[in-house]
């Protein structure tokens, strides 16, 4: 499924892979390290569904837009837009010692 997708995710600096997921959790596009990673798509979708249930503000006017999951060597960044979930994998920048 490594077809270029018109969202320009492959142009993000240092991108190691991406997923585009619909609201049902189905992978619409994928590339790089995340190519055909349906398991990761399902996990990220469930995490976002859970996170959206947590009120950010008392009046619920603020909603979740982005979520980052940081691992030792990389970060998964998920953004919700237009009924789709965009997930990008980028290397985790280590602080200089």
ABEGO torsion letter per residue (X at the ends): XABBBAAGAAABBGBAEBBBBBAAGBBABBBEAABGBAAAAAAAAAAAAAAAABBABAAGABBBABBBBBBAABBBBBBBBGGBBBBBBBBBBBBBX
